[in-house]
């Protein structure tokens, strides 16, 4: 478990936030929750977001003493789920499992009905996973550099899968095209799970999923890992070089996951959720389940998550503009 992430904090800080509540806030926290809590996941079942949300839901249910239900609302790169959550009653019973697309990339690509900064109460970080370049087993390459040469041999012939237009795998794929100078076709799917399955089947040659999504398939020998789209190698794939190490710069994307509530959710409820979620993530068993699939647990305060979202919105607007990436 990594504890020194620039957007992470010690569990003591999160606990301290809960202990500093006023008496009315303490009473509200003790009364909540009195019924099941719903975590809205902005992607289809079977992907990284869904899998991680269910791990957290199981732990939160035990901590809160109420069922925590996962509800999938896929579509529009997470904008449908986001809009649903911001319109929900700000009472702590509807929260969202957000990620890099919903609170970082979408503002650069879509005219949204919500503001990812002002229309949500950040609860806290959950985890982060590097983006990884993977290829179908039949593609005769073993590194990103070899893939570039393979793609350049037949321009416009090959394709890569994405989880949908404007998703993190799509943005990473477009950055790869620009950096490597390759001419390939983008094939959008409705989520990472079907995109991975079609890459395994050979309908597309490669893709850029999160390592959390792809690691089970890499470990099982169904996909080849060619490069890490990050600043450093992954502990679970130490022999796989980063794209930058292979001479392909400027393709770095950490796919992060975090929890949010609608704006104006009582601070006492947000603090309780932060405390309990951090406690779930401190569990060694939970850490192992997440880390065994290629992600790293991240914890922190609501304030630190707000800072992350603000910086990500600025960063991805600049990247999308510079790369001239558009969603048709």
ChimeraX attribute file (.defattr): number of C-alpha atoms within 10 A of each C-alpha:
attribute: neighborCount
match mode: 1-to-1
recipient: residues
	/A:1	16
	/A:2	10
	/A:3	15
	/A:4	12
	/A:5	10
	/A:6	9
	/A:7	20
	/A:8	21
	/A:9	18
	/A:10	14
	/A:11	19
	/A:12	13
	/A:13	13
	/A:14	24
	/A:15	18
	/A:16	12
	/A:17	19
	/A:18	22
	/A:19	13
	/A:20	12
	/A:21	15
	/A:22	10
	/A:23	9
	/A:24	10
	/A:25	17
	/A:26	17
	/A:27	12
	/A:28	14
	/A:29	20
	/A:30	13
	/A:31	10
	/A:32	17
	/A:33	18
	/A:34	11
	/A:35	12
	/A:36	15
	/A:37	21
	/A:38	17
	/A:39	26
	/A:40	25
	/A:41	27
	/A:42	29
	/A:43	28
	/A:44	20
	/A:45	18
	/A:46	14
	/A:47	21
	/A:48	23
	/A:49	23
	/A:50	20
	/A:51	16
	/A:52	22
	/A:53	23
	/A:54	17
	/A:55	16
	/A:56	21
	/A:57	21
	/A:58	16
	/A:59	18
	/A:60	22
	/A:61	17
	/A:62	13
	/A:63	15
	/A:64	19
	/A:65	12
	/A:66	15
	/A:67	16
	/A:68	22
	/A:69	17
	/A:70	21
	/A:71	20
	/A:72	17
	/A:73	18
	/A:74	19
	/A:75	15
	/A:76	19
	/A:77	24
	/A:78	22
	/A:79	24
	/A:80	17
	/A:81	23
	/A:82	32
	/A:83	17
	/A:84	16
	/A:85	24
	/A:86	25
	/A:87	13
	/A:88	15
	/A:89	15
	/A:90	19
	/A:91	18
	/A:92	23
	/A:93	20
	/A:94	24
	/A:95	29
	/A:96	26
	/A:97	27
	/A:98	29
	/A:99	25
	/A:100	22
	/A:101	26
	/A:102	24
	/A:103	26
	/A:104	24
	/A:105	24
	/A:106	23
	/A:107	20
	/A:108	21
	/A:109	20
	/A:110	14
	/A:111	10
	/A:112	14
	/A:113	12
	/A:114	17
	/A:115	14
	/A:116	24
	/A:117	17
	/A:118	14
	/A:119	19
	/A:120	24
	/A:121	25
	/A:122	30
	/A:123	29
	/A:124	30
	/A:125	31
	/A:126	27
	/A:127	23
	/A:128	23
	/A:129	26
	/A:130	25
	/A:131	28
	/A:132	30
	/A:133	29
	/A:134	31
	/A:135	30
	/A:136	23
	/A:137	19
	/A:138	12
	/A:139	13
	/A:140	11
	/A:141	17
	/A:142	16
	/A:143	20
	/A:144	27
	/A:145	17
	/A:146	14
	/A:147	21
	/A:148	18
	/A:149	13
	/A:150	16
	/A:151	19
	/A:152	17
	/A:153	12
	/A:154	12
	/A:155	12
	/A:156	12
	/A:157	11
	/A:158	18
	/A:159	18
	/A:160	24
	/A:161	27
	/A:162	31
	/A:163	25
	/A:164	22
	/A:165	21
	/A:166	25
	/A:167	25
	/A:168	28
	/A:169	29
	/A:170	24
	/A:171	25
	/A:172	24
	/A:173	24
	/A:174	23
	/A:175	22
	/A:176	23
	/A:177	16
	/A:178	16
	/A:179	15
	/A:180	21
	/A:181	13
	/A:182	21
	/A:183	18
	/A:184	19
	/A:185	17
	/A:186	18
	/A:187	17
	/A:188	19
	/A:189	16
	/A:190	17
	/A:191	24
	/A:192	29
	/A:193	20
	/A:194	18
	/A:195	27
	/A:196	29
	/A:197	17
	/A:198	17
	/A:199	23
	/A:200	22
	/A:201	15
	/A:202	15
	/A:203	16
	/A:204	22
	/A:205	22
	/A:206	29
	/A:207	28
	/A:208	32
	/A:209	32
	/A:210	28
	/A:211	29
	/A:212	26
	/A:213	25
	/A:214	28
	/A:215	24
	/A:216	15
	/A:217	18
	/A:218	16
	/A:219	14
	/A:220	10
	/A:221	12
	/A:222	20
	/A:223	24
	/A:224	24
	/A:225	28
	/A:226	24
	/A:227	28
	/A:228	30
	/A:229	29
	/A:230	22
	/A:231	16
	/A:232	15
	/A:233	18
	/A:234	23
	/A:235	12
	/A:236	15
	/A:237	16
	/A:238	11
	/A:239	12
	/A:240	20
	/A:241	20
	/A:242	26
	/A:243	26
	/A:244	18
	/A:245	16
	/A:246	15
	/A:247	12
	/A:248	20
	/A:249	17
	/A:250	18
	/A:251	23
	/A:252	20
	/A:253	21
	/A:254	18
	/A:255	21
	/A:256	23
	/A:257	25
	/A:258	24
	/A:259	26
	/A:260	33
	/A:261	30
	/A:262	26
	/A:263	19
	/A:264	16
	/A:265	20
	/A:266	17
	/A:267	19
	/A:268	23
	/A:269	25
	/A:270	24
	/A:271	26
	/A:272	24
	/A:273	25
	/A:274	27
	/A:275	26
	/A:276	20
	/A:277	25
	/A:278	26
	/A:279	17
	/A:280	23
	/A:281	25
	/A:282	16
	/A:283	11
	/A:284	11
	/A:285	11
	/A:286	18
	/A:287	19
	/A:288	16
	/A:289	13
	/A:290	23
	/A:291	19
	/A:292	14
	/A:293	19
	/A:294	23
	/A:295	31
	/A:296	23
	/A:297	23
	/A:298	27
	/A:299	31
	/A:300	28
	/A:301	25
	/A:302	25
	/A:303	13
	/A:304	19
	/A:305	22
	/A:306	23
	/A:307	13
	/A:308	18
	/A:309	20
	/A:310	16
	/A:311	12
	/A:312	18
	/A:313	21
	/A:314	14
	/A:315	14
	/A:316	20
	/A:317	17
	/A:318	13
	/A:319	16
	/A:320	18
	/A:321	12
	/A:322	9
	/A:323	14
	/A:324	10
	/A:325	16
	/A:326	13
	/A:327	10
	/A:328	6
